[in-house]
Amino acid sequence: MLALLSGFNTIHTSTIKGISLMDGIPPLLFRLFLAPVMIQAGWTKYSSFESTVAWFANPDWGLGLPFPELMLWLVIMAELIGGFMLLIGLATRWVSLPLMITMLVAIFSVHIDNGWLALSDASSWLANERVLEAVDRKSAAISILKEHGNYGYLTGRGSITILNNGIEFAATYFIMLLSLLFTGAGRYFSMDYWINLKYNNAS
């Protein structure tokens, strides 16, 4: 039995040592996933600056945030510049922090009242009353489209669904950014790695 455990430990150790050489791939994939999401979000806010400021400022139908223009500029810079820096893997840990804060603000000021799900999926065990109530609305929408529209054309690129706008996406992005905060950008495929290698070797 001890020989079997020893043999397994040897195989396990050598396997882990072998794959650890490529441990930069997971953070690379996280960065490549997050970067376009953040850049697009920042660009969208910049492109609709005035209406987004109004949404940030209004306490009735918006977020009711103080200093809405300043807050918006901070978010735009975090998302646009931060997204680009994630893409190339530069100052990844530092960039992750403001982006994580942005995700937390989005979660607690925009999405949390809607529950977890991003889309209204009544079959999910995470479906709340809001999602379940959307089933009737979806059925009504489909019925109207079938009666008055070209339903085959309208659903040719996917079925009709209702956006629930829960915390699912923002929470997922937060978790990915949290991982990057601890792991960094990863070896080989980031500027952080090569800058660190240069200065460590120089010292």
C-alpha positions as CSV (number, residue, x, y, z in Angstrom):
1,M,0.0,0.0,0.0
2,L,2.8,2.4,0.9
3,A,4.6,1.6,-2.3
4,L,1.4,2.3,-4.3
5,L,1.0,5.7,-2.5
6,S,4.6,6.5,-3.1
7,G,4.3,5.7,-6.8
8,F,1.2,7.8,-7.1
9,N,2.9,10.7,-5.3
10,T,5.9,10.5,-7.7
11,I,3.6,10.5,-10.7
12,H,1.5,13.4,-9.2
13,T,4.6,15.5,-8.4
14,S,6.2,15.0,-11.9
15,T,2.8,15.8,-13.6
16,I,2.3,19.0,-11.6
17,K,5.8,20.1,-12.2
18,G,5.3,19.5,-15.9
19,I,2.1,21.4,-16.3
20,S,3.2,24.2,-14.0
21,L,5.4,25.4,-16.8
22,M,2.2,26.5,-18.6
23,D,0.5,28.0,-15.6
24,G,0.4,31.3,-17.4
25,I,-2.3,30.1,-19.7
26,P,-5.3,30.4,-17.3
27,P,-4.5,34.0,-16.4
28,L,-3.9,34.7,-20.1
29,L,-7.4,33.3,-21.0
30,F,-9.0,35.3,-18.1
31,R,-7.3,38.5,-19.5
32,L,-8.3,37.8,-23.1
33,F,-11.9,37.2,-21.9
34,L,-12.1,40.2,-19.7
35,A,-10.3,42.8,-21.8
36,P,-12.8,43.2,-24.7
37,V,-15.7,43.2,-22.2
38,M,-14.1,46.0,-20.2
39,I,-13.0,48.0,-23.3
40,Q,-16.5,47.7,-24.8
41,A,-18.1,48.8,-21.6
42,G,-15.9,51.8,-21.2
43,W,-16.3,52.8,-24.9
44,T,-20.1,52.5,-24.6
45,K,-20.2,54.8,-21.6
46,Y,-17.9,57.3,-23.3
47,S,-20.0,57.2,-26.5
48,S,-23.2,58.0,-24.5
49,F,-21.6,60.2,-22.0
50,E,-24.4,62.7,-21.4
51,S,-27.2,60.1,-21.0
52,T,-24.9,58.0,-18.8
53,V,-24.2,61.0,-16.5
54,A,-27.9,61.6,-16.3
55,W,-28.4,57.9,-15.3
56,F,-25.6,58.1,-12.7
57,A,-27.1,61.3,-11.2
58,N,-30.8,60.6,-11.1
59,P,-32.1,59.1,-7.9
60,D,-35.5,58.1,-9.2
61,W,-34.7,56.1,-12.4
62,G,-30.9,56.0,-12.1
63,L,-28.2,55.3,-9.6
64,G,-28.3,58.6,-7.7
65,L,-24.5,58.7,-7.4
66,P,-22.7,61.8,-6.1
67,F,-20.4,63.7,-8.5
68,P,-21.8,61.8,-11.5
69,E,-19.4,63.2,-14.1
70,L,-16.3,62.5,-12.0
71,M,-17.6,59.0,-11.2
72,L,-18.3,58.3,-14.9
73,W,-14.8,59.5,-15.9
74,L,-13.3,57.2,-13.3
75,V,-15.3,54.2,-14.6
76,I,-14.5,55.0,-18.2
77,M,-10.7,55.2,-17.5
78,A,-10.8,52.1,-15.4
79,E,-12.6,50.1,-18.1
80,L,-10.9,51.5,-21.2
81,I,-7.3,51.9,-19.9
82,G,-7.7,48.9,-17.6
83,G,-9.1,46.7,-20.3
84,F,-6.1,47.5,-22.6
85,M,-3.6,46.9,-19.8
86,L,-5.3,43.5,-19.1
87,L,-4.9,42.7,-22.7
88,I,-1.2,43.1,-22.7
89,G,-0.7,42.0,-19.1
90,L,0.7,45.2,-17.7
91,A,0.3,46.1,-14.0
92,T,-2.3,43.4,-13.9
93,R,-2.7,43.2,-10.1
94,W,-3.1,47.0,-9.8
95,V,-5.5,47.2,-12.7
96,S,-7.7,44.5,-11.2
97,L,-8.4,46.5,-8.1
98,P,-10.4,49.5,-9.7
99,L,-12.1,47.0,-12.0
100,M,-13.2,44.9,-9.1
101,I,-14.6,48.0,-7.4
102,T,-16.5,48.8,-10.6
103,M,-18.0,45.4,-10.6
104,L,-19.0,45.7,-6.9
105,V,-20.7,49.0,-7.6
106,A,-22.5,47.5,-10.6
107,I,-23.6,44.5,-8.5
108,F,-24.9,46.5,-5.5
109,S,-26.3,49.5,-7.3
110,V,-27.7,48.0,-10.5
111,H,-28.1,44.2,-10.5
112,I,-28.6,42.8,-7.0
113,D,-32.4,43.4,-6.8
114,N,-32.8,41.2,-9.8
115,G,-31.2,38.1,-8.3
116,W,-28.5,36.0,-9.8
117,L,-29.6,35.2,-13.4
118,A,-28.6,37.4,-16.3
119,L,-31.3,35.9,-18.4
120,S,-34.8,34.9,-17.4
121,D,-34.6,31.1,-17.2
122,A,-37.5,29.6,-15.3
123,S,-35.9,26.1,-15.4
124,S,-33.0,27.3,-13.3
125,W,-32.9,26.5,-9.6
126,L,-31.7,30.1,-9.1
127,A,-34.9,31.5,-10.7
128,N,-36.7,34.0,-8.4
129,E,-40.2,35.4,-8.6
130,R,-39.1,38.0,-11.1
131,V,-37.8,35.3,-13.5
132,L,-40.8,33.1,-13.0
133,E,-43.2,36.0,-13.7
134,A,-41.3,36.7,-16.9
135,V,-42.5,33.4,-18.4
136,D,-46.0,34.8,-19.0
137,R,-44.5,38.0,-20.5
138,K,-42.3,35.9,-22.8
139,S,-45.3,33.8,-23.9
140,A,-47.3,37.0,-24.7
141,A,-44.4,38.4,-26.7
142,I,-44.0,35.3,-28.7
143,S,-47.7,35.1,-29.4
144,I,-47.7,38.7,-30.6
145,L,-44.7,38.2,-32.8
146,K,-46.2,35.0,-34.3
147,E,-49.4,36.8,-35.1
148,H,-48.1,40.1,-36.4
149,G,-44.5,39.4,-37.5
150,N,-42.2,37.0,-39.4
151,Y,-41.4,34.9,-36.4
152,G,-39.1,32.6,-38.3
153,Y,-37.0,35.6,-39.4
154,L,-37.0,37.2,-36.0
155,T,-35.8,34.1,-34.3
156,G,-33.4,33.0,-37.1
157,R,-30.4,33.9,-34.9
158,G,-31.7,32.7,-31.6
159,S,-34.8,32.2,-29.6
160,I,-36.7,35.1,-27.9
161,T,-35.6,35.6,-24.3
162,I,-36.1,38.2,-21.6
163,L,-33.1,39.9,-19.9
164,N,-33.3,39.6,-16.2
165,N,-30.1,41.7,-15.6
166,G,-29.1,39.8,-12.4
167,I,-25.6,39.8,-10.9
168,E,-24.4,36.7,-12.8
169,F,-22.1,38.4,-15.3
170,A,-20.7,41.1,-12.9
171,A,-20.1,38.5,-10.2
172,T,-18.3,36.3,-12.7
173,Y,-16.1,39.2,-13.9
174,F,-15.3,40.1,-10.2
175,I,-14.2,36.5,-9.5
176,M,-12.0,36.4,-12.5
177,L,-10.4,39.8,-11.6
178,L,-10.0,38.5,-8.0
179,S,-8.1,35.5,-9.4
180,L,-5.8,37.9,-11.4
181,L,-5.2,40.0,-8.3
182,F,-3.7,36.9,-6.6
183,T,-2.0,35.2,-9.6
184,G,-0.9,38.2,-11.6
185,A,-0.9,38.2,-15.4
186,G,1.0,34.9,-15.7
187,R,4.3,33.9,-17.1
188,Y,5.5,34.1,-20.7
189,F,2.3,35.8,-22.1
190,S,2.4,39.2,-20.3
191,M,4.5,42.3,-20.1
192,D,4.5,42.0,-16.3
193,Y,6.4,38.7,-16.6
194,W,9.1,40.1,-18.9
195,I,9.5,43.3,-17.0
196,N,9.8,41.4,-13.7
197,L,12.3,39.0,-15.4
198,K,14.4,41.8,-16.7
199,Y,14.6,43.7,-13.3
200,N,15.1,40.5,-11.3
201,N,17.9,39.4,-13.5
202,A,19.4,42.9,-13.5
203,S,19.5,42.8,-9.7
